[in-house]
Amino acid sequence: MLQLFSDLASWLTFGVMGLAPNTKLADAVHFFIEDTTKIFALLLLMIYAIALVRASLNVERVRDYLAGKNRFIGYFMGSGFGAVTPFCSCSSIPVFLGFTSAGIPVGITMAFLITSPLINEVAVLLLVSLLGWKFTVIYVLVGMSVGILAGAFLDTIRAERWLQSFAAKALEQGQAQASQNNSEGMTSSMTLTERHEFAKGETLEIFGRVWKWVIIGVGLGAALHGFVPDGWIEAHLGDGQWWSVPAAVLIGIPLYSNATGVIPIMESLITNGLPIGTTLAFCMATVAASFPEFILLKQVMQWRLLAIVFAILLIAFTLIGWIFNAISPML
C-alpha cells in the first residue's frame, strides 16, 4: 500500500516534472510528494476510522481501564501500541487527536506518540541485520522506556492544562461522556448513518485544522532532506567526545525521516566511523524530535507543553547516546 505513494511521487517527480534522478532537487521533491500524500491519506483514514469506532463502540471502557488503577499498564499499552504501528511522527497526530477525543489521559497518549515514530517492525528487522539482536532488543526497550517515562512525567505535571483549546475541550468532553455513560449504564445506540455522519464531520473538522501544517512541516523536512552535505556529520562528530552526542541531537532536529528510512542512514554513519551512541542519538532526534513534527504538534499543544516535550526528548536522546557509546564495546 505504502509503495503506491512512492510510485506516485516517482511518476510526478521524474515523469511529469522531468527532474533528473539522483539529484538533490529531485530527492527533495520526491520526499515532499511521497510524505505529503501519505500523511494526507493517513489523516483522512485514521481520523475517520477512530471517529467511527468512537461512535460505534464503548471506547469509554477502554479509557477507564487505561486511566484508572492500571495507569502504568496504560503507559505500557500506549507505548506498545506505538511500537507496533508503522506511523512516522507526523502521521501519528491523527491518532493523538483520536485518543484525546476519547478522553484517554495525555500521558498515555504521549507514550504512544513518542514511541510510534521510534519503533516499527521494519526498522526492527533492519536493525537486527545491521547491528544484531542484542542491540535491537536494547533499542526497542529504550525506545519504549522513553515513551513510558515521558508519559508518566507529563501526567504527573498535569500536561493537559497546556493543550490547545479545541484539544482540551475534546478531552474534557470525552471524559465527561465516559462518566455519564458509566453512571447511566449507556452504550452507543447510533445508527450506521449517524455514525458515518459523526465520523465524516469530525474528519473534515480536524483535517481542516491541520492540512496546511502538514504541507509546511513536510516541506521544511524535504528541503533539508535533499541538501545536507554528504559526509559532513561523520567528519565533525566522529571522534566520540562527550559533546558530540548533544551536538548530534541538535543537528538531527531540523531534519525529518521515519524509522525505516533512517536505518540506512545509521548504517552509513556507523560504517564511516561515527560511534553507535552518537549515531543513535542523531537518528532518534531526526525521527522523533524534528521541526516538521513540532510544527504539527503546535496545532494541538500550547508552547509551554511543546517546550516540555522537546526538552524531555533532547535529554532522553542525549542520555541514550552517552549510554550506548559507553556499552557499545560490550555489545
matplotlib code that plots the C-alpha trace (Angstrom):
import matplotlib.pyplot as plt

x = [0.0, 2.7, 4.6, 1.7, 2.8, 6.4, 5.3, 3.1, 5.9, 8.3, 5.8, 5.2, 8.8, 10.6, 7.7, 5.6, 8.2, 11.0, 13.6, 16.8, 17.1, 19.8, 19.9, 19.3, 16.3, 14.7, 15.3, 13.7, 10.6, 10.1, 10.3, 7.8, 5.3, 5.5, 5.2, 2.5, 0.2, 0.9, 0.2, -3.0, -4.3, -3.4, -5.0, -8.3, -8.3, -7.3, -9.4, -12.5, -11.8, -11.2, -14.3, -16.3, -15.0, -15.8, -19.4, -19.8, -18.1, -17.9, -14.5, -15.1, -14.4, -11.0, -10.4, -11.4, -9.1, -6.2, -6.9, -7.8, -5.8, -3.9, -2.2, 1.3, -0.2, -1.8, 1.5, 3.0, 0.0, 0.2, 3.9, 3.4, 0.7, 3.0, 5.8, 3.6, 2.0, 4.0, 3.5, 6.0, 5.9, 3.6, 1.1, 0.8, -1.0, -4.5, -4.2, -3.2, -6.4, -8.5, -7.1, -7.7, -11.3, -11.9, -10.8, -7.7, -5.2, -2.5, 0.4, -0.8, -1.4, 2.1, 3.6, 2.1, 3.1, 6.7, 7.2, 5.4, 8.0, 11.0, 10.0, 8.3, 8.6, 10.5, 13.0, 13.5, 14.2, 16.7, 18.4, 18.8, 20.5, 22.7, 23.7, 22.5, 19.7, 21.2, 21.5, 18.0, 16.4, 18.1, 17.0, 13.3, 13.4, 15.0, 12.5, 9.5, 11.0, 11.4, 7.7, 6.5, 8.6, 7.7, 4.0, 4.2, 6.0, 3.5, 0.6, 2.4, 2.6, -1.0, 0.1, -3.5, -3.5, -1.4, -3.4, -4.8, -8.3, -10.1, -8.0, -8.6, -12.3, -12.3, -10.5, -13.0, -16.0, -14.6, -14.0, -17.4, -19.2, -17.4, -18.6, -22.1, -22.3, -20.8, -23.4, -26.3, -25.1, -25.3, -23.8, -23.8, -27.2, -26.4, -27.4, -24.9, -25.8, -25.4, -22.0, -20.9, -22.1, -20.4, -17.1, -17.4, -17.9, -15.0, -12.7, -13.5, -13.1, -9.7, -8.3, -9.3, -7.2, -4.0, -3.7, -1.7, 0.7, 1.4, 2.5, 4.6, 6.2, 6.9, 8.1, 10.7, 11.8, 12.0, 14.1, 16.6, 16.4, 17.8, 20.5, 22.6, 26.2, 27.4, 29.9, 29.6, 28.2, 30.8, 33.6, 32.5, 31.1, 33.2, 35.8, 33.5, 33.9, 31.2, 29.8, 29.4, 26.2, 24.2, 25.6, 24.3, 20.9, 20.7, 21.9, 19.2, 16.3, 16.0, 15.9, 13.0, 12.7, 10.8, 12.2, 12.5, 14.1, 16.7, 18.2, 20.2, 21.5, 22.5, 24.4, 26.2, 27.2, 28.4, 30.3, 32.0, 33.2, 30.5, 30.1, 26.9, 25.5, 26.1, 24.5, 21.5, 21.1, 21.2, 18.7, 16.3, 16.3, 15.7, 12.8, 11.0, 12.1, 12.2, 10.9, 8.2, 6.7, 6.7, 5.1, 2.2, 2.2, 1.8, -1.7, -2.7, -0.3, 0.5, 4.1, 4.7, 3.8, 5.6, 8.8, 8.5, 8.1, 11.0, 13.2, 12.3, 13.3, 16.6, 17.6, 16.5, 18.3, 21.5, 21.5, 20.8, 23.7, 26.1, 24.9, 25.2, 28.7, 29.7, 28.3, 28.9, 32.2, 30.3, 27.6]
y = [0.0, 2.5, 1.6, 3.4, 6.7, 6.2, 5.2, 8.3, 10.5, 8.9, 9.4, 13.1, 13.9, 12.1, 11.7, 14.8, 17.3, 15.7, 16.1, 14.1, 11.2, 11.2, 15.0, 16.9, 18.8, 15.5, 13.9, 16.8, 16.9, 13.2, 13.2, 16.0, 14.4, 11.0, 12.1, 14.7, 12.3, 9.5, 11.7, 13.2, 9.7, 8.5, 11.6, 11.1, 7.3, 7.4, 10.3, 8.7, 5.2, 6.4, 8.6, 5.7, 3.4, 6.1, 6.3, 2.5, 1.0, 1.8, 3.4, 4.8, 1.4, 1.4, 4.9, 3.9, 0.9, 3.0, 5.9, 4.1, 1.9, 0.3, 3.6, 2.1, -0.7, 2.2, 3.8, 0.4, -0.3, 3.1, 2.7, -0.9, 0.2, 2.9, 0.3, -1.9, 0.9, 1.9, 5.7, 8.4, 11.3, 13.4, 10.7, 9.9, 13.2, 12.0, 9.1, 11.6, 13.6, 10.4, 9.4, 12.8, 12.9, 9.6, 11.0, 9.0, 10.8, 12.9, 10.9, 7.6, 9.4, 10.8, 7.4, 6.3, 9.5, 9.3, 5.6, 5.3, 7.0, 5.4, 1.8, -0.3, -3.8, -2.9, -0.9, -3.7, -6.2, -3.8, -3.2, -6.9, -7.3, -4.2, -4.4, -7.8, -8.9, -7.7, -4.1, -4.3, -5.6, -2.8, -0.2, -1.4, -1.4, 2.0, 3.5, 2.1, 3.3, 6.9, 6.8, 5.3, 7.6, 10.7, 9.8, 9.3, 12.6, 14.5, 13.1, 14.0, 17.7, 17.7, 18.4, 18.5, 22.1, 23.1, 21.6, 23.9, 24.9, 22.6, 19.6, 20.3, 20.7, 17.4, 15.7, 17.1, 16.1, 12.6, 12.2, 13.7, 11.4, 8.4, 9.4, 9.9, 6.6, 4.8, 6.3, 5.6, 2.3, 3.5, 2.1, 3.5, 3.3, 5.4, 4.1, 3.3, 6.5, 8.6, 7.0, 7.8, 11.4, 11.8, 10.4, 12.5, 15.7, 15.1, 14.1, 17.3, 19.5, 18.1, 17.8, 21.4, 22.4, 20.6, 20.1, 23.3, 22.5, 19.1, 20.9, 23.4, 20.7, 18.2, 20.9, 22.0, 18.4, 17.8, 21.0, 19.9, 16.2, 16.9, 19.4, 18.1, 17.8, 14.2, 13.3, 16.4, 14.7, 11.9, 14.4, 16.6, 14.2, 11.0, 11.4, 10.3, 13.3, 13.8, 16.9, 15.1, 13.4, 16.5, 18.1, 15.2, 15.6, 19.3, 18.6, 15.9, 18.2, 20.2, 17.1, 14.7, 11.0, 7.9, 4.9, 2.8, 5.5, 6.4, 2.9, 3.1, 6.5, 4.8, 2.1, 4.8, 6.8, 3.7, 2.4, 5.8, 5.7, 7.5, 5.9, 3.9, 6.0, 9.3, 7.7, 6.6, 10.0, 11.7, 9.3, 9.4, 13.2, 13.1, 10.7, 11.9, 15.5, 17.1, 20.6, 19.2, 17.2, 20.1, 22.4, 19.9, 19.3, 23.1, 22.7, 20.6, 21.9, 25.2, 26.5, 25.5, 21.9, 21.8, 23.1, 20.5, 17.6, 19.0, 19.2, 15.6, 14.3, 16.2, 15.0, 11.4, 11.1, 12.6, 10.2, 7.3, 8.3, 8.5, 5.2, 3.4, 4.8, 3.5, 0.0, -0.5, -2.3, -5.0, -5.5]
z = [0.0, 1.0, -2.2, -4.1, -2.6, -3.6, -7.1, -7.4, -6.2, -8.7, -11.6, -10.7, -10.0, -12.8, -15.3, -15.1, -13.8, -15.7, -12.9, -13.2, -10.8, -8.1, -7.8, -4.6, -6.0, -7.2, -3.9, -2.0, -4.4, -4.3, -0.5, -0.3, -2.6, -1.1, 2.5, 1.9, 0.0, 2.5, 5.5, 4.0, 3.3, 6.8, 8.3, 6.5, 7.1, 10.7, 11.8, 10.2, 11.5, 15.0, 15.0, 13.6, 16.4, 19.0, 17.7, 17.4, 20.4, 24.1, 23.9, 27.4, 28.9, 27.3, 28.7, 32.2, 32.0, 30.8, 33.2, 36.4, 38.8, 35.9, 34.8, 34.5, 32.3, 30.3, 29.7, 28.7, 26.4, 24.8, 24.2, 23.0, 20.5, 19.3, 18.8, 16.5, 14.4, 11.3, 11.7, 11.3, 13.8, 11.6, 10.7, 14.4, 15.0, 14.0, 16.4, 19.1, 18.3, 18.4, 21.8, 23.2, 21.9, 23.5, 26.9, 27.2, 29.5, 27.9, 29.4, 27.8, 24.5, 24.6, 25.4, 22.1, 20.2, 21.3, 20.8, 17.5, 15.2, 17.0, 16.6, 13.9, 12.7, 9.5, 11.5, 13.9, 11.2, 9.6, 12.9, 13.5, 10.2, 10.8, 14.4, 15.7, 18.0, 21.3, 20.1, 18.6, 21.8, 23.8, 21.2, 21.5, 25.3, 25.4, 22.9, 24.8, 28.1, 26.8, 25.8, 29.1, 31.4, 29.4, 29.6, 33.3, 33.8, 31.7, 33.7, 36.9, 35.9, 34.5, 31.0, 29.8, 31.1, 28.1, 25.2, 22.6, 23.5, 21.0, 22.1, 25.8, 25.1, 23.2, 26.2, 28.7, 26.6, 26.2, 29.9, 30.7, 28.3, 29.8, 33.3, 32.1, 30.3, 33.2, 35.6, 33.3, 32.1, 28.5, 25.4, 21.8, 20.1, 17.0, 13.6, 10.9, 9.1, 12.3, 12.9, 9.4, 9.7, 13.0, 11.7, 8.5, 10.4, 12.8, 9.9, 8.0, 11.1, 12.2, 8.6, 8.0, 11.0, 10.2, 6.4, 5.8, 8.6, 7.0, 3.9, 5.8, 8.1, 5.3, 3.0, 5.6, 6.1, 2.4, 1.8, 4.5, 3.4, 0.0, 0.7, 3.7, 2.5, 2.3, 4.9, 7.0, 10.1, 10.1, 9.6, 12.5, 15.1, 14.6, 17.3, 20.2, 22.5, 25.1, 23.4, 20.1, 21.4, 22.2, 19.1, 17.0, 18.6, 17.8, 14.2, 13.8, 14.9, 11.7, 9.6, 9.1, 8.4, 9.6, 11.5, 8.3, 6.3, 8.9, 9.2, 6.0, 7.3, 10.6, 8.6, 6.6, 9.7, 11.6, 8.6, 8.3, 11.9, 13.9, 17.3, 17.8, 20.6, 18.7, 15.6, 17.6, 19.2, 15.9, 14.2, 17.2, 17.0, 13.2, 13.6, 16.8, 17.5, 14.1, 13.3, 11.0, 13.8, 16.2, 13.7, 13.6, 17.4, 17.8, 16.5, 19.5, 22.2, 23.7, 23.6, 27.2, 26.7, 23.4, 25.1, 27.9, 25.4, 23.4, 26.5, 27.5, 24.1, 24.0, 27.4, 26.8, 23.4, 24.8, 27.8, 25.4, 23.2, 26.1, 27.5, 24.1, 23.5, 26.9, 26.5, 22.7, 23.2, 25.1, 22.5]

ax = plt.figure().add_subplot(projection="3d")
ax.plot(x, y, z, "-o")
ax.set_aspect("equal")
plt.show()
